[in-house]
Amino acid sequence: MSDTTTNTTPEDDPHSAAVPAESHLHDAPAIDPDKAPDKVAIASQWQLTWWAFKRHRLAVFALWIIGLLYLVSIFAEFVAPDDPTKQNRRAVYHPPQMIHLIDRTDEGIRIRPYVWKMDRQRDPASLAVSYVKSEEKIYLTLFGRGADYKFWGLWETDRHLFATQDPREKFFIFGADRLGRDMFSRILYGTRISMSIGLVGVAISLVLGITLGGLSGYYGGRVDAVIQRMIEFVLSLPTIPIWLALAASLPPDWPIYQQYFVITLIVSLVGWTELGRVVRGRFLAMKNDDFVIAARLDGASEGRIIFRHMLPSLSSHIIASLTLAIPLMILAETGLSFLGLGLQPPAISWGVLLKEAQNIISISQAPWLFIPGGFVVVAVLAFNFLGDGMRDAADPYGH
């Protein structure tokens, strides 16, 4: 048996036909999208977190609510239809007026926002004041003229998001208080202080908790003993009496901004301990892990090891702690102001507004004075839902 060798030429074998170099570029098969690498496998940490957060519909809705509240607090002067400090004796305990969008007249039906005018009457026997709907309409307009104000304290204008067509007429969406001041405008101004005090307080608590807790867990020894004894001392103090005692020690003649700053400090100095203990425990567990030892042997500084390698592993808990601490700050300020030991008039916050609803007359005759409490409930629930969503999204690989 002899071996035979068959020699083929390109002309004889069509599969081995020579193809010009240019045709390889044009005839190469395209990459199948179905066989492309999974986008999740190549996504960054922020992309994974955002995709996981968007699946939490309740958290996304809460984010919109919180964003709306902060947007209103930033542009409170423009959104508020009236001066929140302006008193009106003819509108004491004025009831809320509903805005109607469809105007029916003899000329036909058209979309034109208005409120029914309320006539003030006094009972001749009891001298009690009541308000009766009249047949007159107060028409509203967008970007109308109203009370003068300084936008962000920079320039003066009288334009508002919505106002009456006749600047001399007034309307009260959320009613008026015992001095005839517009509750809707006062709530919008109060949103600025009540929502911002949570951010400022949490920022201070975050810095204290991470710094002291990180130092305690990373160095240990005497540093750990001193910081832990300080945390235990703060935790042993009864929170509410301490808040009351510190707030009551404020001079009543202090300016509003000083009261705001001190109240923020009082709330923050008590709220950082829990985060500090958690950070300390995690640092104790991680400081001997392989990635920390490798970074130390590689010559990384202690600051880089702490903030670049160790803290990112705590992002899930830190995010949850921050979003859950903000409503606690809001409730603390509201409670202190409600008891008369926090911010004082002429400062406007949700707690200051709720203080107006302490007497029995408000409960029986003006229940709309409790509307600021509804804003507190909505803000606290929104932050809690947002915290749940961000906590779950911070660890997208666990889903």
C-alpha positions in Angstrom: 0.0 0.0 0.0 1.5 3.2 -1.0 0.8 6.6 0.3 -0.6 9.1 -2.1 -0.5 12.7 -1.8 -3.2 14.8 -3.4 -2.2 18.3 -4.2 -4.9 20.8 -4.7 -4.8 24.2 -6.0 -6.9 27.1 -5.1 -8.8 26.7 -8.3 -9.7 23.1 -7.4 -10.8 23.8 -3.8 -13.4 26.5 -3.6 -13.1 26.7 0.2 -9.4 27.7 0.0 -9.9 30.4 -2.7 -7.8 33.4 -2.2 -9.7 36.4 -1.1 -8.3 39.9 -1.3 -7.3 41.6 1.9 -10.0 44.3 1.4 -12.8 41.8 1.2 -11.9 40.4 4.7 -12.7 43.7 6.2 -16.1 44.0 4.5 -17.2 40.3 4.5 -16.3 39.6 8.2 -19.4 38.5 10.1 -20.9 41.1 12.5 -20.8 40.5 16.2 -24.1 38.9 17.3 -25.7 41.2 19.9 -27.0 38.1 21.7 -23.5 36.7 22.1 -22.0 40.1 23.3 -20.8 40.2 26.9 -23.5 40.8 29.4 -23.8 44.5 30.1 -24.2 43.7 33.8 -20.9 42.0 33.9 -19.1 45.1 32.5 -21.1 47.8 34.2 -19.6 50.1 36.8 -20.7 50.1 40.5 -22.7 53.3 40.0 -24.6 51.8 37.0 -25.4 48.7 38.9 -26.6 50.8 41.9 -28.8 52.9 39.7 -30.3 50.0 37.8 -31.1 48.3 41.1 -32.6 51.5 42.6 -34.9 52.0 39.6 -36.5 48.6 40.2 -37.6 49.9 43.6 -40.7 51.9 42.5 -41.7 53.1 45.9 -38.2 54.5 46.5 -38.2 56.2 43.1 -41.6 57.8 43.9 -40.2 58.9 47.3 -37.2 60.5 45.5 -39.6 62.6 43.4 -41.5 63.7 46.5 -38.3 64.7 48.3 -37.0 66.5 45.2 -40.2 68.4 45.0 -40.0 69.4 48.7 -36.5 70.7 48.2 -37.4 72.4 45.0 -40.2 74.2 46.8 -37.9 75.2 49.7 -35.4 76.7 47.3 -38.0 78.8 45.4 -40.3 79.4 48.4 -40.5 83.2 47.8 -41.5 82.6 44.2 -44.0 79.8 44.8 -45.7 81.4 47.9 -48.5 83.6 46.8 -48.3 86.0 49.8 -46.0 87.3 52.4 -45.9 84.7 55.2 -45.6 87.4 57.9 -48.3 89.7 56.7 -51.2 89.9 59.1 -54.8 90.5 58.0 -57.5 91.1 60.6 -60.2 90.6 58.1 -59.0 87.0 57.4 -58.6 85.6 60.9 -59.1 81.8 60.8 -60.2 82.1 57.1 -61.1 78.6 55.9 -59.3 76.9 53.0 -60.5 77.7 49.4 -60.5 75.1 46.7 -59.1 76.0 43.3 -61.5 75.3 40.5 -60.1 74.9 37.0 -63.3 74.8 34.8 -65.2 78.1 34.7 -68.8 78.0 33.6 -70.2 81.3 32.5 -72.9 82.6 30.1 -70.2 82.7 27.5 -69.5 79.0 27.8 -67.1 76.7 29.5 -63.4 77.3 29.5 -60.4 76.4 31.6 -59.7 79.3 33.9 -58.6 78.8 37.5 -60.6 80.6 40.2 -61.7 80.4 43.9 -65.0 81.4 45.4 -64.8 84.5 47.4 -65.7 84.1 51.1 -67.8 86.8 52.9 -67.0 87.5 56.5 -70.0 87.6 58.9 -70.4 88.0 62.6 -73.2 86.4 64.6 -75.0 89.3 66.5 -75.8 87.0 69.5 -72.5 85.2 70.0 -70.3 87.6 68.1 -68.7 84.5 66.5 -67.1 85.1 63.1 -68.0 82.9 60.2 -67.3 82.8 56.4 -69.9 82.2 53.8 -69.3 81.5 50.1 -70.4 84.4 47.9 -71.3 84.4 44.3 -68.2 86.2 43.3 -65.1 84.6 41.8 -61.5 85.4 42.4 -59.6 84.5 39.2 -56.0 83.3 39.4 -53.2 83.7 36.9 -49.7 82.3 36.4 -46.7 84.5 37.0 -48.9 87.3 38.4 -48.1 90.2 40.6 -48.4 90.0 44.4 -46.5 91.0 47.5 -43.0 92.3 47.1 -40.1 90.1 48.2 -36.3 89.7 47.7 -35.6 86.5 45.8 -32.8 84.8 47.6 -32.1 88.1 49.2 -30.5 89.4 46.0 -33.1 91.2 43.9 -36.5 92.6 44.6 -39.6 91.5 42.6 -43.3 91.0 42.9 -43.8 88.1 40.5 -45.2 84.9 41.9 -45.9 81.4 40.4 -49.6 82.1 40.7 -51.5 85.0 42.1 -54.8 86.8 41.8 -55.6 88.9 38.7 -56.3 91.8 41.0 -53.4 92.1 43.5 -55.8 93.6 46.1 -57.7 90.4 46.4 -56.4 87.5 48.6 -57.0 83.8 48.5 -56.1 81.1 51.1 -55.5 77.5 49.7 -54.7 76.2 53.2 -56.7 78.8 55.1 -55.3 81.4 57.5 -54.1 81.4 61.2 -55.2 83.4 64.2 -53.5 86.5 62.8 -54.9 86.2 59.3 -51.6 85.0 57.8 -51.7 82.7 54.7 -50.9 79.2 55.9 -49.9 77.9 52.4 -47.2 80.6 52.2 -46.0 79.9 55.7 -45.8 76.1 55.1 -43.7 76.7 52.0 -41.3 79.0 53.9 -41.3 76.4 56.8 -40.3 73.7 54.4 -37.0 75.5 53.8 -35.9 75.3 57.5 -37.4 71.9 58.3 -35.9 70.2 55.3 -32.5 71.8 55.4 -32.0 71.2 59.1 -32.0 67.5 58.4 -29.3 67.8 55.8 -27.1 70.0 57.9 -27.5 67.8 61.0 -26.9 64.6 59.1 -23.7 66.1 57.5 -22.4 66.9 61.0 -23.3 63.5 62.3 -21.8 61.8 59.3 -18.4 63.5 59.8 -18.3 62.8 63.5 -19.5 59.2 63.2 -17.1 58.2 60.4 -14.1 60.1 61.8 -14.4 59.0 65.4 -15.7 55.5 64.7 -13.0 54.9 62.0 -10.2 56.1 64.3 -11.5 53.9 67.1 -11.7 50.8 65.0 -8.6 51.3 63.0 -6.1 52.2 65.8 -7.7 50.4 68.8 -5.9 50.5 72.1 -6.2 53.7 74.1 -7.7 55.6 71.2 -10.5 53.0 71.0 -11.0 53.1 74.8 -11.3 56.9 75.0 -13.7 57.2 72.1 -15.9 54.3 73.2 -16.2 55.7 76.7 -17.3 59.0 75.2 -19.9 57.3 73.0 -21.2 55.3 76.0 -21.5 58.6 78.0 -23.5 60.2 75.2 -25.7 57.2 74.8 -26.4 57.1 78.6 -27.9 60.5 78.5 -31.7 60.7 78.1 -32.1 62.2 74.6 -35.3 64.2 75.0 -34.4 65.8 78.4 -30.9 66.7 77.0 -32.5 68.3 73.9 -34.9 70.2 76.1 -32.2 71.4 78.5 -29.8 72.5 75.8 -32.6 74.2 73.8 -33.9 76.0 76.9 -30.5 77.4 77.6 -30.5 79.4 74.3 -30.9 83.2 74.8 -34.3 84.2 73.5 -32.9 87.4 71.9 -30.6 85.5 69.5 -31.1 86.1 65.8 -32.9 83.4 63.8 -29.8 82.2 62.0 -28.0 81.6 65.4 -31.0 79.7 66.8 -31.0 77.6 63.6 -27.3 76.8 63.8 -27.4 75.9 67.5 -30.5 73.7 67.2 -28.8 71.9 64.4 -25.8 71.3 66.6 -27.9 70.1 69.5 -29.7 67.5 67.3 -26.4 66.4 65.6 -24.3 66.0 68.7 -26.6 63.2 70.0 -27.2 61.4 66.7 -23.7 60.5 65.6 -23.0 57.8 68.2 -24.9 54.9 66.5 -23.1 55.4 63.2 -19.8 55.7 65.1 -20.2 52.4 66.8 -21.2 50.6 63.6 -18.2 52.0 61.7 -15.9 51.1 64.6 -17.1 47.5 64.6 -16.7 47.1 60.8 -13.2 48.6 60.9 -12.2 46.2 63.7 -13.3 43.3 61.5 -11.7 44.6 58.3 -8.3 46.0 59.4 -6.7 42.5 59.3 -8.3 41.4 56.0 -6.1 40.6 53.0 -7.0 43.6 51.0 -6.1 46.0 53.8 -2.8 44.2 54.6 -2.0 44.2 50.8 -2.6 48.0 50.7 -0.5 48.5 53.8 2.4 46.4 52.3 2.1 48.3 49.1 3.0 51.5 50.9 -0.5 53.1 50.9 -1.0 55.8 53.5 -3.4 55.3 56.4 -5.7 57.9 55.0 -5.9 56.1 51.7 -6.4 52.7 53.3 -9.3 54.1 55.4 -11.1 56.3 52.8 -10.2 54.4 49.6 -10.3 50.8 50.6 -12.3 50.4 53.9 -15.1 53.0 53.8 -16.5 51.9 50.4 -17.4 48.5 51.8 -19.6 50.4 54.3 -21.5 52.4 51.7 -24.7 50.3 52.0 -25.0 50.9 55.7 -23.8 54.6 55.6 -26.4 55.4 52.9 -29.2 53.7 54.9 -28.1 55.5 58.1 -28.1 58.9 56.4 -31.5 58.6 54.8 -33.0 57.2 58.0 -31.3 59.9 60.1 -32.7 62.9 58.2 -36.3 62.2 59.3 -35.1 61.9 62.9 -33.5 65.3 62.6 -36.7 66.7 61.2 -38.8 65.2 63.9 -36.4 66.4 66.6 -36.6 70.0 65.3 -40.3 69.8 65.0 -40.7 68.4 68.5 -38.5 71.1 70.1 -40.2 73.9 68.2 -43.6 72.5 69.0 -42.7 72.5 72.7 -41.5 76.1 72.5 -37.8 75.2 73.1 -36.6 75.1 69.5 -36.9 77.8 66.9 -39.0 80.8 68.0 -41.1 83.2 65.9 -40.6 85.1 63.6 -38.7 82.0 62.4 -41.0 79.7 60.4 -40.7 75.9 60.4 -43.1 73.1 60.5 -42.7 72.8 64.3 -43.3 76.5 64.8 -46.5 76.3 62.7 -47.7 73.2 64.7 -47.3 75.2 67.9 -50.1 77.4 66.7 -52.4 74.3 66.9 -51.9 73.6 70.6 -55.1 75.2 71.9 -58.6 73.8 71.8 -59.9 76.7 69.6 -57.6 75.6 66.8 -58.9 72.0 67.0 -62.5 72.9 67.0 -62.6 76.0 64.7 -59.4 75.8 62.5 -58.4 72.2 61.9 -56.4 73.3 58.9 -53.7 74.5 61.2 -52.6 70.8 61.5 -51.7 70.7 57.8 -48.0 71.2 58.6 -48.1 67.9 60.5 -49.1 66.2 57.2 -46.0 67.6 55.6 -43.9 66.2 58.4 -45.5 62.7 57.9 -45.0 62.8 54.1 -41.4 63.9 54.4 -40.5 61.2 57.1 -42.2 58.4 55.1 -40.5 59.5 51.9 -37.1 59.5 53.5 -37.7 56.1 55.0 -38.8 54.6 51.6 -35.8 56.2 49.9 -33.5 54.8 52.5 -34.9 51.3 52.0 -34.4 51.6 48.2 -30.9 53.0 48.4 -29.8 50.4 51.0 -30.9 47.6 48.7 -29.4 49.2 45.6 -26.0 49.8 47.3 -25.4 46.0 47.1 -26.7 45.2 43.6 -24.7 41.9 43.4 -26.8 40.5 46.2 -30.0 40.6 44.0 
